Amino acid sequence: MLHAPEIARAAGLDFWNDVITQKEFNAPEAYLGGPIACVENGDTITIDLNTDSIDCTELQDIETATKRFNQWQQAVKGNGGIHPHAAKVENRLLKRMRATARPALQGGGM
């Protein structure tokens, strides 16, 4: 049985597969409150291969972006510095990974 990545590759969509499945890159960004943390279900994401950019149409509006970021900060503040959607971590290795996570602008790694 083929999984989504294999199906995408067979269709010649290697780029899309890489963008969509980069959890190692997106998880730290969202956990730390980077721009991806403010994207919500139903938002329009535009990928422009000519400018090498990925944008969320809804976050182009400064008021919307500010509102969503403030909501994210309030959720984190009210939950001891961790977003309520982030699972509790007891494993020592996972705690270390979480503590060293960096947003995309700083390399997006752990």
C-alpha positions as CSV (number, residue, x, y, z in Angstrom):
1,M,0.0,0.0,0.0
2,L,1.4,3.4,-0.9
3,H,1.5,6.2,1.6
4,A,0.9,9.9,0.7
5,P,4.6,10.6,0.1
6,E,5.0,7.8,-2.3
7,I,1.8,8.8,-4.2
8,A,3.0,12.4,-4.4
9,R,6.4,11.3,-5.7
10,A,4.7,9.0,-8.3
11,A,2.7,12.1,-9.5
12,G,5.9,14.1,-9.7
13,L,5.0,16.3,-6.7
14,D,8.2,15.9,-4.6
15,F,8.2,19.6,-3.7
16,W,4.7,19.6,-2.3
17,N,5.4,16.5,-0.3
18,D,8.5,18.2,1.2
19,V,6.6,21.4,2.1
20,I,3.6,19.6,3.6
21,T,5.4,16.9,5.6
22,Q,8.2,18.9,7.2
23,K,7.0,18.3,10.8
24,E,10.6,18.7,12.1
25,F,10.6,22.2,10.7
26,N,7.0,23.3,11.5
27,A,6.7,21.9,15.0
28,P,9.4,24.1,16.6
29,E,8.0,27.1,14.8
30,A,4.5,26.5,16.0
31,Y,5.6,25.6,19.5
32,L,7.5,28.8,19.9
33,G,4.7,31.0,18.5
34,G,6.2,31.7,15.1
35,P,4.0,32.7,12.2
36,I,2.8,29.1,11.6
37,A,1.3,29.0,15.1
38,C,-1.2,31.7,14.0
39,V,-2.5,29.8,10.9
40,E,-5.9,28.3,11.5
41,N,-8.0,25.7,9.8
42,G,-9.5,27.1,6.6
43,D,-6.8,29.7,6.0
44,T,-5.6,30.2,2.5
45,I,-1.9,29.3,2.0
46,T,-0.1,30.5,-1.1
47,I,3.1,28.9,-2.2
48,D,5.0,31.0,-4.8
49,L,7.8,29.1,-6.5
50,N,9.0,32.2,-8.3
51,T,9.8,34.1,-5.1
52,D,10.4,31.0,-2.8
53,S,7.7,32.2,-0.4
54,I,4.9,30.6,1.6
55,D,2.2,33.1,2.8
56,C,-1.0,32.9,4.7
57,T,-3.5,35.3,3.1
58,E,-5.4,35.9,6.3
59,L,-2.2,36.9,8.2
60,Q,-1.4,39.6,5.6
61,D,-4.0,41.7,7.6
62,I,-2.1,43.2,10.5
63,E,-5.1,43.3,12.8
64,T,-5.8,39.6,12.2
65,A,-2.2,38.6,12.7
66,T,-1.9,40.7,15.9
67,K,-5.2,39.3,17.2
68,R,-4.1,35.7,16.6
69,F,-0.6,36.2,18.1
70,N,-2.1,37.8,21.2
71,Q,-4.5,34.9,21.5
72,W,-1.6,32.5,21.3
73,Q,0.3,34.4,23.9
74,Q,-2.6,34.4,26.3
75,A,-3.1,30.7,25.9
76,V,0.6,30.1,26.6
77,K,0.6,32.5,29.6
78,G,-2.4,30.8,31.1
79,N,-0.9,27.3,30.8
80,G,2.5,27.8,32.5
81,G,4.5,28.8,29.4
82,I,3.3,25.9,27.2
83,H,0.5,26.1,24.7
84,P,-2.5,24.0,25.8
85,H,-2.4,22.1,22.5
86,A,1.2,21.0,23.1
87,A,1.2,17.5,24.8
88,K,2.7,17.1,28.2
89,V,6.2,15.7,28.0
90,E,7.8,13.4,30.6
91,N,10.5,11.8,28.5
92,R,13.9,13.4,29.1
93,L,14.9,13.4,25.4
94,L,11.6,15.0,24.3
95,K,12.0,17.6,27.1
96,R,15.5,18.4,25.7
97,M,14.2,18.6,22.1
98,R,11.4,21.0,23.2
99,A,13.9,23.1,25.2
100,T,16.2,23.5,22.2
101,A,13.6,24.1,19.5
102,R,14.2,27.1,17.3
103,P,11.8,28.9,14.9
104,A,12.3,28.9,11.1
105,L,14.1,32.2,11.1
106,Q,16.7,30.7,13.4
107,G,17.1,27.5,11.5
108,G,14.0,25.7,12.5
109,G,15.7,22.8,14.3
110,M,16.1,21.2,17.6
